[in-house]
Amino acid sequence: MRPLDGFLGEMERASRARVQALAPGSRSELARRARESAPPRPLRLDPRGFDLVAEIKRRSPALGELAAEDEPALAARARAYAAGGAAALSILTEPTRFDGDLAHLALVRAAVELPLLRKDFLVDPVQVLEARAHGADGVLLVTRMLDDARLAELCACAREHGLFVLLEAFDAEDLARIPARTEEDVLLVGVNTRDLATLAVRPERTLALAPKLPRGYPAVAESGIEGPTALRATVRAGYTLALVGTALMRAPRPAQAVAELVAAGREERARCASS
């Protein structure tokens, strides 16, 4: 495992601090709540070969505030994303740089029927239990932040509680560490194109890393998708999903923006299949 510095190092330290701040007995209580929660909603991928994960995040570390929305507005945004045809919603819960909150998971779960992904910088299985207890149906794991043993442990915890997992990679070395899956796993592999030193988005990395994607996993293009043109390029490269946050948070009509991206992705997939 490579040393963590810069932004990921900061996020890893902040995440560990949140784990350490949990009250005594929290693990057993969260495990109980996770077991007693309503069953997770399955991630169903469209047979046409493309799906969109629409993200709710109030702040970007690189761009600052994206939307100062209160809870009713966040719920309304979630319903708009669902109306536009998103397959799932990604909910930022990281509080220090993204203005996220675990409470947003429960809020959105009450508002829509779509599966929810907890997007955060998880370092401990107790945070998977947190996700399930607050209504998440999946979790994102940053491969770079976890050694092989801890990555396997978090994946096993997700599997035990019926959660799908998005394994996020930043480069070819991260992709090479993607674990093998069991028949019970629902694993997706995502490529995040953000430069960890500058936080700038490098969209060209999505295409450059496409040949390195492990076979047999749905591939998710993350970061840097501003509209249908960029989306079509990722579909041509072999990605079957896209996770889009900033562009949708800035869109004046989010339902329409989601619908346009979904339509563009499926049109391009059909074009690729017929050529």
C-alpha positions as MATLAB code, in Angstrom:
seq = 'MRPLDGFLGEMERASRARVQALAPGSRSELARRARESAPPRPLRLDPRGFDLVAEIKRRSPALGELAAEDEPALAARARAYAAGGAAALSILTEPTRFDGDLAHLALVRAAVELPLLRKDFLVDPVQVLEARAHGADGVLLVTRMLDDARLAELCACAREHGLFVLLEAFDAEDLARIPARTEEDVLLVGVNTRDLATLAVRPERTLALAPKLPRGYPAVAESGIEGPTALRATVRAGYTLALVGTALMRAPRPAQAVAELVAAGREERARCASS';
ca = [
       0.000    0.000    0.000;
       1.343    3.423   -0.977;
       1.791    6.169    1.626;
      -1.129    8.569    1.812;
      -0.449   12.271    1.632;
      -2.188   15.378    0.368;
      -5.957   15.301    0.090;
      -6.410   11.552    0.612;
      -4.161   11.665    3.665;
      -6.262   14.466    5.100;
      -9.452   12.523    4.436;
      -8.034    9.339    5.960;
      -7.081   11.157    9.173;
     -10.459   12.868    9.410;
     -12.256    9.568    8.851;
     -10.232    7.788   11.534;
     -10.963   10.633   13.939;
     -14.690   10.146   13.376;
     -14.348    6.431   14.085;
     -12.387    7.122   17.267;
     -15.024    9.625   18.396;
     -17.809    7.039   18.345;
     -19.280    6.420   21.761;
     -18.501    3.171   23.601;
     -20.930    0.502   22.484;
     -21.549    2.151   19.123;
     -20.339   -0.830   17.119;
     -22.773   -3.263   18.695;
     -25.620   -0.760   18.479;
     -24.913   -0.008   14.832;
     -24.652   -3.729   14.079;
     -28.073   -4.236   15.656;
     -29.588   -1.362   13.690;
     -28.013   -2.628   10.484;
     -29.492   -6.105   11.022;
     -32.925   -4.702   11.854;
     -33.071   -2.164    9.016;
     -35.371   -2.663    6.056;
     -33.683   -4.841    3.416;
     -31.324   -2.951    1.119;
     -32.677   -1.949   -2.253;
     -30.886   -3.868   -5.019;
     -28.929   -2.062   -7.693;
     -30.632   -2.981  -10.967;
     -28.697   -2.158  -14.116;
     -30.568   -1.462  -17.321;
     -30.236   -4.109  -20.068;
     -29.576   -1.321  -22.578;
     -26.075   -1.151  -21.129;
     -25.835    2.258  -19.516;
     -26.907    3.727  -16.170;
     -26.363    6.968  -14.296;
     -25.572    7.416  -10.614;
     -26.629   10.956   -9.698;
     -24.811   12.546   -6.792;
     -25.931   14.864   -4.034;
     -23.086   16.921   -2.602;
     -23.320   20.405   -1.211;
     -19.629   21.312   -1.519;
     -16.625   20.416   -3.643;
     -13.131   20.761   -2.131;
     -11.913   22.173   -5.440;
     -14.853   24.433   -6.330;
     -16.360   25.387   -2.982;
     -20.062   25.512   -2.254;
     -22.258   23.945   -4.927;
     -25.674   24.305   -3.305;
     -26.621   25.610    0.135;
     -29.706   23.407    0.253;
     -31.682   22.625    3.370;
     -33.214   19.208    3.995;
     -36.471   19.784    2.055;
     -34.446   21.004   -0.935;
     -32.154   17.970   -0.780;
     -35.192   15.684   -0.757;
     -36.663   17.566   -3.723;
     -33.378   17.218   -5.604;
     -33.365   13.473   -4.948;
     -36.877   13.189   -6.359;
     -35.803   15.181   -9.426;
     -32.872   12.846  -10.027;
     -35.194    9.848   -9.724;
     -37.700   11.426  -12.120;
     -34.911   11.949  -14.654;
     -34.087    8.246  -14.724;
     -31.092    7.800  -12.423;
     -30.406    4.175  -11.462;
     -29.046    5.110   -8.034;
     -28.117    8.136   -5.965;
     -24.718    8.851   -4.433;
     -24.919   10.716   -1.134;
     -21.799   12.525    0.129;
     -21.612   12.066    3.899;
     -18.089   13.436    4.499;
     -18.525   16.492    6.770;
     -15.211   18.354    6.781;
     -14.719   19.144    3.075;
     -18.046   18.229    1.460;
     -20.614   19.511    4.002;
     -22.049   16.005    4.117;
     -23.942   14.281    6.899;
     -25.099   10.742    7.612;
     -28.550   12.199    8.227;
     -28.775   12.962    4.508;
     -28.946    9.222    3.818;
     -32.061    8.733    5.921;
     -33.566   11.911    4.478;
     -33.114   10.780    0.884;
     -34.150    7.194    1.599;
     -37.504    8.506    2.788;
     -37.878   10.595   -0.376;
     -37.113    8.084   -3.174;
     -37.186    4.363   -3.901;
     -33.800    4.252   -5.623;
     -30.786    2.508   -4.055;
     -28.422    4.860   -2.252;
     -24.620    4.807   -2.222;
     -22.801    6.209    0.791;
     -19.890    8.128   -0.707;
     -17.235    8.849    1.890;
     -13.694    7.897    2.857;
     -14.355    4.730    4.832;
     -11.532    3.138    6.796;
     -13.298    0.844    9.275;
     -16.106   -1.749    9.037;
     -18.109    0.209   11.600;
     -18.630    2.844    8.920;
     -20.230    0.216    6.677;
     -22.580   -0.525    9.579;
     -23.258    3.216    9.869;
     -24.158    3.317    6.212;
     -26.619    0.412    6.465;
     -28.128    1.739    9.717;
     -28.800    5.106    8.054;
     -30.412    3.627    4.957;
     -27.581    3.111    2.468;
     -27.774    0.247   -0.009;
     -24.150    0.497   -1.120;
     -20.823    1.994   -0.100;
     -17.867    3.477   -1.919;
     -14.409    2.229   -0.944;
     -11.296    4.122   -2.037;
      -8.840    1.377   -2.935;
      -5.802    3.617   -2.389;
      -6.772    4.210    1.257;
      -7.012    0.544    2.289;
      -4.459   -2.231    2.419;
      -5.508   -5.598    0.997;
      -6.595   -7.034    4.345;
      -8.703   -4.012    5.303;
     -10.211   -3.771    1.825;
     -11.260   -7.423    2.045;
     -12.665   -6.830    5.543;
     -14.825   -3.907    4.437;
     -16.023   -5.790    1.365;
     -16.948   -8.759    3.560;
     -18.902   -6.496    5.911;
     -20.777   -5.005    2.944;
     -21.501   -8.483    1.589;
     -22.802   -9.645    4.978;
     -25.312   -6.802    5.033;
     -26.342   -7.023    1.393;
     -24.674   -3.814    0.212;
     -23.214   -3.246   -3.225;
     -19.687   -1.783   -3.350;
     -18.138    0.771   -5.677;
     -14.376    0.264   -5.630;
     -12.773    3.557   -6.592;
      -9.416    3.722   -8.365;
      -7.249    6.658   -9.418;
      -4.631    4.905  -11.537;
      -3.505    1.600  -12.990;
      -1.884    0.487   -9.749;
      -5.178    0.944   -7.914;
      -6.999   -1.025  -10.624;
      -4.512   -3.878  -10.292;
      -5.474   -4.217   -6.622;
      -9.195   -4.699   -7.234;
     -10.098   -7.875   -5.312;
     -11.676  -10.924   -6.859;
     -15.368  -11.170   -6.128;
     -17.453  -14.015   -4.830;
     -20.810  -15.024   -6.248;
     -22.450  -13.037   -3.452;
     -20.618   -9.787   -4.176;
     -22.125   -6.917   -6.111;
     -19.004   -4.965   -7.034;
     -18.517   -2.061   -9.399;
     -15.177   -0.520  -10.351;
     -14.926    3.250  -10.711;
     -12.207    5.465  -12.147;
     -11.919    8.865  -10.487;
     -10.001   11.284  -12.685;
      -9.225   13.842   -9.999;
      -5.563   14.742   -9.528;
      -4.876   14.040   -5.849;
      -2.183   16.704   -5.649;
      -4.042   19.630   -7.217;
      -7.670   18.356   -7.029;
      -8.038   19.305  -10.682;
     -10.034   16.929  -12.855;
      -8.097   15.170  -15.626;
     -10.821   13.753  -17.902;
      -8.273   12.171  -20.231;
      -7.461    9.639  -17.502;
     -10.895    8.047  -17.898;
     -10.045    7.022  -21.439;
      -6.384    6.238  -20.745;
      -7.285    3.819  -17.933;
     -10.133    2.077  -19.760;
      -7.857   -0.721  -21.107;
      -6.728   -1.413  -17.527;
     -10.246   -1.993  -16.159;
     -10.635   -5.491  -14.698;
     -12.926   -7.678  -16.757;
     -16.271   -8.807  -15.439;
     -17.052   -5.725  -13.377;
     -19.461   -2.930  -14.319;
     -17.206    0.096  -14.921;
     -18.110    3.548  -13.592;
     -16.696    6.783  -14.991;
     -16.358    9.329  -12.178;
     -15.479   13.035  -12.182;
     -15.200   15.433  -15.090;
     -18.416   14.573  -16.920;
     -19.938   17.949  -17.679;
     -22.414   16.927  -20.359;
     -23.451   14.453  -23.062;
     -20.330   14.869  -25.211;
     -17.948   13.768  -22.470;
     -20.349   11.044  -21.438;
     -20.495    9.567  -24.925;
     -16.701    9.309  -24.999;
     -16.666    7.274  -21.784;
     -19.320    4.923  -23.129;
     -17.265    4.355  -26.287;
     -14.312    3.511  -24.025;
     -16.305    0.737  -22.332;
     -17.811    2.313  -19.228;
     -21.350    1.164  -18.506;
     -22.150    3.672  -15.760;
     -21.264    7.242  -14.919;
     -21.336    8.960  -11.552;
     -22.086   12.658  -11.994;
     -22.190   15.203   -9.198;
     -21.000   18.753   -9.825;
     -22.677   19.169  -13.222;
     -26.008   18.018  -11.820;
     -25.709   20.129   -8.664;
     -25.224   23.174  -10.903;
     -27.967   22.294  -13.391;
     -30.993   24.622  -13.195;
     -33.303   21.703  -14.101;
     -31.739   18.586  -12.570;
     -34.400   16.116  -13.755;
     -33.894   17.246  -17.347;
     -30.108   17.132  -16.967;
     -30.267   13.545  -15.691;
     -32.614   12.522  -18.491;
     -30.322   14.012  -21.132;
     -27.292   12.157  -19.789;
     -29.151    8.850  -19.527;
     -30.457    9.218  -23.076;
     -27.006   10.121  -24.438;
     -25.377    7.148  -22.705;
     -27.923    4.658  -23.968;
     -27.885    6.069  -27.481;
     -24.096    5.766  -27.590;
     -24.208    2.224  -26.203;
     -26.712    1.250  -28.915;
     -24.518    2.868  -31.553;
     -21.465    0.947  -30.307;
     -23.411   -2.323  -30.312;
     -24.574   -1.845  -33.893;
     -21.226   -0.800  -35.345;
];
